[in-house]
Amino acid sequence: MSSPEKVIEAIRNSFIGASQVYTNGSCIMFYFFLKTIYPKALPYWSKEERHMITKIGNKYYDINGVVTNTAGYELDSEKYSSFPIAVAFPERREKRVRYANAKRMY
């Protein structure tokens, strides 16, 4: 199995704008992607940054690679990782519900 760094680099280089997509509303989907490859991956959420990073082994990652500044990140209690649309539309509950009912993440 490839290292998380190599997998993330391949994803980041797979299409123009990957960094922007996975740091602006789809960070949770990126966690889900990594979790399919690394089943023991854990989601860490920052309320201040409104961003999710993924812990694999003893390192933290997002689409840009290893995250070294993890201050303010806490293990997510499935508040966000169980409902991805909550991050994309945090103040628009009706839109979240409509998307959830349509079984779409975004």
C-alpha positions in Angstrom: 0.0 0.0 0.0 1.2 3.5 -0.8 2.0 6.0 1.9 -0.7 8.6 2.6 1.6 11.3 1.3 1.8 9.5 -2.1 -1.9 8.9 -2.3 -2.7 12.5 -1.4 -0.2 13.8 -3.9 -1.8 11.7 -6.6 -5.3 12.9 -5.7 -4.1 16.5 -5.6 -2.5 16.2 -9.0 -5.5 14.3 -10.5 -7.3 17.5 -11.5 -6.8 21.3 -11.6 -8.4 22.8 -8.5 -8.2 19.8 -6.2 -6.7 21.8 -3.4 -9.4 24.4 -3.7 -12.2 21.9 -3.8 -10.9 19.9 -0.8 -10.3 23.0 1.3 -13.5 24.8 0.6 -16.4 22.6 1.6 -15.3 19.2 0.6 -12.7 18.5 3.3 -15.1 16.0 4.8 -15.5 14.2 1.5 -11.7 14.0 1.4 -11.7 12.4 4.8 -14.2 9.8 3.5 -12.0 9.1 0.5 -8.9 8.6 2.7 -11.0 6.4 5.1 -11.8 4.0 2.3 -8.1 3.5 1.7 -7.0 3.7 5.4 -9.9 2.2 7.5 -8.4 3.3 10.8 -8.3 7.0 9.7 -10.0 9.4 12.1 -11.6 12.8 11.4 -10.5 15.9 13.3 -12.6 19.1 13.1 -11.7 22.7 13.8 -14.6 25.0 14.6 -12.4 28.0 14.1 -11.0 26.9 10.7 -14.2 25.1 9.7 -12.0 22.4 8.3 -11.6 18.7 8.7 -8.2 16.9 8.7 -7.6 13.2 8.8 -5.4 11.4 11.2 -3.7 8.3 9.8 -1.3 6.6 12.1 0.4 9.4 14.1 0.2 12.1 11.4 -2.6 14.5 10.3 -3.4 15.2 6.6 -5.5 17.3 4.3 -5.3 17.7 0.5 -2.1 19.7 0.8 -0.3 16.8 2.6 0.9 16.6 6.2 -0.7 19.1 8.6 1.7 20.2 11.3 -0.4 22.9 13.1 -3.2 20.9 14.7 -4.0 23.5 17.4 -7.8 23.8 17.7 -8.6 20.5 16.0 -10.6 17.9 18.0 -11.6 14.3 17.2 -15.0 14.7 15.5 -17.8 13.0 17.4 -19.6 12.4 14.1 -21.3 15.8 14.4 -19.8 16.8 11.0 -18.4 13.6 9.6 -21.8 11.9 9.7 -23.5 14.7 7.8 -21.1 16.2 5.2 -23.6 18.8 3.9 -23.6 20.6 7.3 -20.2 22.2 6.4 -21.1 23.2 2.9 -24.3 25.0 4.1 -23.9 25.6 7.8 -26.5 28.5 8.0 -28.9 27.1 5.4 -30.6 24.3 7.2 -33.4 24.0 4.6 -30.9 23.6 1.8 -29.0 20.9 3.8 -32.3 19.0 4.4 -33.2 19.2 0.7 -29.8 17.9 -0.4 -29.9 15.2 2.3 -33.4 14.1 1.2 -32.2 13.9 -2.4 -29.3 11.6 -1.1 -26.7 14.0 -2.5 -23.7 15.1 -0.6 -23.2 18.4 -2.6 
